[in-house]
Amino acid sequence: MKTAADLQTLLRQIDHKGYPAYKDTKGKYQFQQYILSIDHVQGDPFASPSKVSILVPGRVAGFDRMCYESAVRKIAFQDYLLRRMAAKIKDYSFKAKGSGKSGLLGISHPGQEILERSACTVDTATGDIVVRMEIGFPANGRTINAGELGKILFDFLPVCVRQTILSASCPKDSLEKVLFLADDQEYIREELIKRELVAFVANGAVLPRKSGVSSLPMKDAVAFKAPASMEVTLQLPHYGKLTGMGIKKGVTLIVGGGYHGKSTLLEALELGVYNHISGDGREYVITDATAMKLRAEDGRSIQKTDISMFIRNLPNGRDTKAFYTEDASGSTSQAANTVEAMEAGAGVFLIDEDTSATNFMIRDELMQRVVSREVEPIIPFIDRVRELYEEYGISTILVAGSCGSYFHKADCILQMNRYQPMEITELAKKEAESFPYTLGAAEKAQKPDFSRVVKRDGAFAADDRIKLRTDGLDGFSVNREEVDLRYVEQLVDPEQLTTLSYMLKYMKLHDFDGRKTLGEAVEAVCYRIEEKGFGAFFGGAGHSAEAGAGGMVPGNLAMPRKQELFAALNRCRELIRIL
């Protein structure tokens, strides 16, 4: 391995040469407290910045093993270090001068959710810490300015590492606060299972956000207070006694006037599948980790999904046990989303009436008298919601503003009034007696067929030189094929979509063999991720220090859930074939 002095010598030798001479810097260099690895050098100062990684050995970093002794602590610890590093390098970005992206220092900037990211990883065996970032190598025009790069590599970076990634620089109380919060959040998740709850919302939680385009908490918002009848008190390991609202398994209906907080509560529950940082307001809003938000999605593709639970006897005779379309309607798309969520292992469905297909959710008595069941292909969700819970153990939390028929189906009814919940189950059930649900029960559905076999498309398999591009939270593309994820609403970071694109690229080589079912292919890749982390997609053991320092893993990945991987695969129009 080369030394930092070797790198200084090399920089002096290439100073004022043409920009391509920067390629000679690629490699590993031993600095006093870490190994700097220059993994990829940009082609010119206007191209995407160069990729570098920093490996701090565990013995140098000096953090106690208790920081990463459990999976949830490890992710929280990595997130904590990354946030510190991101805040520090911001002070130095563009302090080195030059043309184009010269002097840029970039790294992942986490949002309110705590996600496992490739930008900062910790090896649980050694305590080694790897940080992945990007640097705009400085130039004047297209001529190397090695002096400015020297400032970055020998002045700025050592300070950033010393003040963020070493134990001596981390205030003990702030680090403990992060780890203790992670413990408490994990404890709540375990208690949900023990108490047969699907969600918990702490008293004092701040659910509204700053704006429609900001995930920050709203200032001066009404703090959440649980109805007395739904209060649950937990004794957390570190926080101590915490009281809030527990939502039991079954069918829960959220009603209320417009702008009173129904959708705000549901949105908080949607994102409660992730842990949140302290101060977010939702850090003690915890939802069953498998919960999936369902909605109508006009125009999505459906590949041989068994939607016969909800749609059958189509007048054109099309097979709804293996339904295929390139342009789904609202009702067929929501039917497919529901069945695919079952296949993905969702234990809770989260539904907002506002984003649902009306004819999928309900058909009132008058409509069913005029257009009888026998000639209507759609069996509405209201006729399956109890069956989904009683036969399959899938709970539903539904926001409804206009459909009172769900009062008959609900186990619990919440009314939101000025952002405060009131439990009105008894009142609503009594009122519902005056409007009896006389339509009768739908015929019990057969269990959906999840035996779809996945095979890579011939054109996709022909060439391993695959271009991947992420378009924010809207989707990603593989070569020229777009995967539209705009309505997969529990994806919270573009880096999750980047990871999904790498997953798809990997799976097309290893799992889409024409023998595995879609579920088996997903389980196979999830197993590899559990064993190797992000390195599963790049030919290395992603948890190891050597793999991290070798630069095989890019620094712009965040782990999605298994449920979102299913969602992405189900929205591939041309990339895979489902048999």
N, C-alpha and C positions, 0 to 999 in steps of 0.2 A: 504494500500500500504506500502511496506517495504521501509526503508531508505537506503541511501548510507552507513551509519554506519553498518546496518544489513548485507549488501553485504560484507563489509570488514571483519566482524566477520566470515561470512560463508567461505570466502576465506582462512582465517587462519585455520579454522577447516578442510578443505579438502586438504590443502597443503600436497604434497608428497603422496597422496592416488592414487589409480588407476584412469585412465582417466574418466571412467564412472561417477565418483563422481561429475564431472562438471555439470551433468544434474540437480543437486540440485540448480544451480544458475538461472534456468529459472524463469522468472517473471519480475515484474516492480519494479523499485527503484527510489525514489525521490532524485535527486541531487539538488544542490543549484539553478541552473538556468534551469533545464530540468528534464524530466523523461526518465530514461534509461530502455528500455525493452529488455530483453534477450529472443528472440522469439524461437530460435532453437539452440540446442547445438550439435556440431558435435560428431560423435561416437568415433573418435580417431584423433590424430594430423595430420594424413595423409589424412583424409577425407575432403570433401568440408567444408570450414570454417563456423563457427557459424554465425547465422543471428541475428542482433540487430537493434533496431530502437531508435531514439532519438526524443522526443517531446519537443519542446520549445514553451511554451504558448505565445500567441500573445502579452500579456501585457509585457512579459519579452523580447521578440524579438524586440519590439518597432518600427516596420515598419509602415509607414502610409498606410492607406487603398488604397491610390492612386496607390500603387505598384501592386495591384491585383484587381482593380475595374472593369476591362474588361477581357474577356477570353484571348485575345492575350497578354495583360500585365501580367496576372497571369502566363501563360506558360513561358514567357520571364523571369519573376522574379524568378520562380522556377529554370529555367535553369541557371540563374546567380548565385544563391546560391549554386547549385550543383557543378558548375565549381569551385567556390571558395573552397568548402569543399574538392573536389577531389584533388585540387592542394595542400591543406594544409596537408591532411592525407598522401599524398605521402612522405612527409618529415619524417613521423613517422613509415611507414610500415617497418616491420622487425627490428625495433629498440629494440623490446623485443625479447629475444633469446629463442631458443628451437629447437626441432626436427620437421620434416615435415613442415606444414604450420604455425608453431608457430610464432606469431608476425605479421602475415599478416594483413594489414588494406586495405580493398577494397571497392570500390564504383563505380557506373557507371561513365564512362568517355565519355561525349558527344562529337560528332564530329562537323562538320561545320554547321550542321542543328540544328535548335531549335525545339525539340520535347517535348511533354508532357511525363514525366517519373515518375515512381513510386518511384524512389530513393529520390526525394524531392517533397513534396506536401504541399500546403498551403490551409488551411480552410478559405474560403472567409467570413464566418460568424464571426469567432473568431480571425483570423490572426494566429492561431496556425500553426507551421511549424513542419513537420515530415520528418526526414532524415533516410533512410534505408541503411544499409551497412553490411559488413561482417568482422569478426575478427577471425583470427586463434588463438584459445585458447592455450597458451604455455604449453609445456610439455618437460620433459627430458625422451626420449624414449616414454613410455606410462604412465609416472608418472606425475601427476599434478605439474606444477610450478606456484603456485598462486602468488608468488611475481612478476613475470613478467606480469601476467594478471593484477595485481594491478597497475603496471606502465601504462598499456594501458588505463584502466578504470578510474583511479584517477589522472593521470598526463597528458597523451596525449589527451584523448578525451575532457576534459574540456577546454584545450587550443584551440583545433580545433573548438569547438562550439563557444567559446568566440570570436575568431578571424574571424569567417566566417558567423555565423548565427544570430548575434546580430546587430541591426541597428548601434550601436555606432562604430562598426568595419568596416562598409561599407562606402567607400568614396562616398559622395553624388553625385559628378560629374560622377563617373563611373556607378553608379546605374541609374542615370537619363539618361545617354547615352543609356543604354540598353532599358529602358522603352520608351524613345523617338523614338528609332529605330523601336521598335515594333509598336508604333502608326503610324509611317510613312509607314511601310510596309503594315499595315492594310488599310491605306488610299489609297495606290496604288491599292490594291485589289478591293476596292470599286470603284475606278476610272475606272478600267478595265471594270466593268459592265456598268457604266454610259456612257463611251465613246465607247462601243461596241468593245473593244479590247480583245484579248486572252492572250497577253503577253506584258511586258514592259522590256526593257534592257537599263539601264542607261548609258549615256556617262561616260567613265572612268572605266567602269566595267572591271574586269580581269577575263576572261572566262577560259583560259587554266589552267590546274592543274599541280602540281609539277611533277607528274609522273603518269603512268597508274595505280599504286597501292596506290596513295596518293590523298586525297581530298583537300590538301592544295593548295593555289594559287601558280602559277609559278612566280618565281622572274624574273623581267625584261621582262615580257610578254607585248605584244602589247595591249594597252588599247582600249576598244571598243569605236567606234564613229558612231553614227546613220547617215544613209543617210539623206540628207536635206529634201527629199520628205516624209520621214517617221518620222521626228522629232515630238515629243510630249513634251510639257513642263507642269510640274505639280507643284503646289504650296503646298508643304508638310507642315504639321502642325508645325514641328520642324526644319527640314533641310532647309526648304525654297524652292526656285526655283530649280527644278531638271529637266534636259532635257535628253531625251533618245529616243530610237526607240520603237514605238508602233506598234504591229502587229495586224491588224484588223481581225475581224471575216471573215471566208471564207476559201479559199484554198490558202495557201502560199507555194511556192516552193523555196527551198534553193539549189543553184547550185554552181559550181566552181570546180577548179582543185583539185587534191588530195593533202592532207596536207595543205590546205588553211583555214581550220577552220569550215567546214560545220558541221561535227559531233560534234565538240566542242561546237558550238552554240546550236545545238539540245540538247546535254547533259545538258547544263546550263538551257535550258528551261524545260527539264524533271524534274530537281531538284528544279526548281522555284516554284513548288507546295508547297515547305517548305520555311519558313523564315530562313535566314542564319545570323550568327553572324557578328558583325562589324569586318572589316579587311579581310573578306573572299574573297572579290572581286566580289562576286555575291550577296551581301546583297540587292542590288537594281535590281536584276533580278527576276521578279515576273510573274508567270504564273497562268492562271486559275486553281484554286485548284482542279478541277475535271479532269484535263488533264491526259491522259493515253498513255504510250509508248506501241506501238504495234510492234510485230515482229513474224517471223516464229519460231516455237518451235517443231521441229521434235521429235516424240516419246511421246508427252504429251497425257494424257487421255482426252477424251471428253465425257461428260455425257448428252446425249439427248439435245444438243444445236441445235437450229434452224439456220442452216447455209444456208438455201435455197436462201437467198439474193445473195450469191456468188457461191454456188455449188448446182446443181440440175441435174436431169436426168442421174444419175450414171448408167453405163451399167449393173451393177449387181442388179439394182432395189432398192438399199438401200435407206431408208427414210432420206432425208437431213433436214426435218422439225424437226426431233428428232434424230439427228445424234449421234451415239455412236461408240467409238473406244478406244482401249487401247494403240494404237500406231499410232498417227496421222502423216500424211505427212506434209511437209512444208506448202503447200497451204491450207490444211484443218485446220491445227493448227492456221494459221494466220486468216483464215475466222472465226474460233471459237473465237479467241482472240478479233476480231473486234466486233462481235455480243455480246459477253459477256461484252465488254467495254460499249456498248450501254445500256445493262441491268444494269450496275453499275452506270449509270448516267453521263458518261464522256461527257463533252462538247467540248473537243478537242482531236484529235488523233495526236500523234507524231510518225512519221515513218521515219526510215533510210533505204534507198534502200539496203545498205550493209547487213542488217540483215533480209531482207525480202525474201520471196519466189518469184522468178522472174515471174513464171506463175500465181501467185496470183495478182501481181502488174500490169502486162500488157501483151498483146499479140499483136505483131506488125501486120501491114497490110498484109505482105506477108504470115505470119503464118496463119492468119485468112482466107486468100484466099485458102490456101492449105488445112487447117483443118477448116472447116466452123463452125460458131457458133452452128449450129444444132447438131453437133457431139462432141462439146467441153462442158463438164460439168461445167467448171469454167467460171464465169462472173468476169473478172478482176476488181480490185479496181478502176482502171482508169475510168471504166464505171459506178461506183457508187459514186465517190468522190463528184460530184456536187449534186447528189441526197441526199447524206447524209447531206449536208449543207442546201439545199433548202427545203427538206421535214422534216428533223429531227433537224436542227439547230446545227449540229455537224461540227465544223471546222476541218481542217487538216493542219498540218505543216509537209512537206515532204522534206527530203534531197534526192536529185537525182544527180548522177554523170554521168549517161549514157543514161537516158531515156528522150529524148526531147519531147515526145508526151504529157507529163504533162503540157507543155507550153500552150497548148490549153485549159486546164482545170483550170489553176491557175488564181486567182484574183491579186496576188502579186508575183513577182519573185525577189529574192535576189541573188546576186552573192557574194560569199566570195572570197576576194582577199587578201592574206597575213593577214588573220584574221580581215580584215575590210570589212563590208558589203556595197554593192552598189545596189541600186534599179534599175533593168534593165527591168521592165515589158514591157514598150513600145517597146524597142529594141527587146526583145525576142519574143513578139507577132508578130512584123513585120517580123522577120526572119521565124517564124513558118508558115506564109502565103505561103511560098515556099514549105512547107511540110504539106499539108492539112490533117486533120484527117478525113478520108472519111469512117470510119467504121460504122457510124451511132450510134444511141443511143440504149442501151439495153432496153429491156422491163422493165417497172417500177416494182420494187420489192414490194411484200407485206411486211407489217411491221412484223418483227420477233416476234415469239410467246414466251412470257416470263412467261408462266403459269406453268413452271416446278415446281412440288411439291417435297419437300425434306423429306426423311424419313431416320432415322438412320438405319445403317446396324445391323442386328440381333446380330452378334458376338460382334460388338462394344457396343451394348446396354446392353449386358448380365452382364458386370462387371464394376462397378464404380471405381475400383482400376486401374487407367489409368496412364501409364508412359509417360511422355513428355520429349522430347529431342530436342534441337535446334542445327543445324549444320551450324553455321556461317550464311551467307546469302544464303546458298544453299537450305535450306528447314528445315523442322522439322519432327519429327516422333511422332505418337501417338501409344503407344504399339509397334507393329512391322511394322506398316504401315507408309510409307514415303510419304511426300507431297513435291514435287519437285518445288522449287520457284527460281531456278537459273536464269530464264529468265524473272522474274518479276522485272524489272530493277529500279523501283522507291522505292523499299525497300532499306533503307540506313543503317540500324542498326540491328544487330542480336537480340536486345531486342524487336524490332517490331515483329520478327518471333516468339519469345517466347510468346508475347502477343497473336498472332494469334493462337498459339496452345492452350492457355487457353480459347480463344474465342470458338474454335471448341469444346473443352471439355464441356464448358458450354452450347453451343447451342444444343449439342446432347441430353442433358437432358431436355431442356426447349423449343426448337424451331423446332427440327426435328420430328414433330409429324404426318407427313403424311397428314396434312391439309394445312399448310402454303406453299406458293410458296417460292422459293429461295430468291426472293426480299423481301418478307414479313418477312422472318426469319432474314435477315440482318437488315432490318429497326427496328425490335423488339429489337435486341441486341444493335443497335446503340442508341436507345432511352434509354435503361437501362444504357448504358455508360454515356450518357449525364446527367442522374439523379444521378448516384452513382459513376462515375469515375471507377477506377480500382477495387474498391470494389464490382462492379457488378458481378465479377466472383468468389468472395470469401465469399459470404454470409454476407457482411458488407457494410455499407455506406462509401465507400472509401474516401469521402471528409472529413469525420469527424475525429477529433483528436483521439477519442477512438479507432476507427477501425484501424487507422494508428499505434497507439502505441501497439495495440493488436497483431500486427504481422501477421494478416491474409493476408495481401498483400505483396508479395515478392518484393524485391528492384531491380529487373532486368527486368522491363517492360518498353516499350516505345510504344506509341499509333500509330498504323498504320492508314491509311485512309480507308474509306469504300470501295474504289476501290480495295485495296489490300486484304481486307477480301473476296470480291467476287472472286478475282483471286485465293486465297487459296482454297476456297470451290470448285471451278470449277476444281481444280487439285487433288482432293481427289479420289483415285482409288477405295479403298475398305471401306472407313470409313463411307460413307453415300450413300444412293441410291436416285437418282433423278427419279421421276416417270413421 
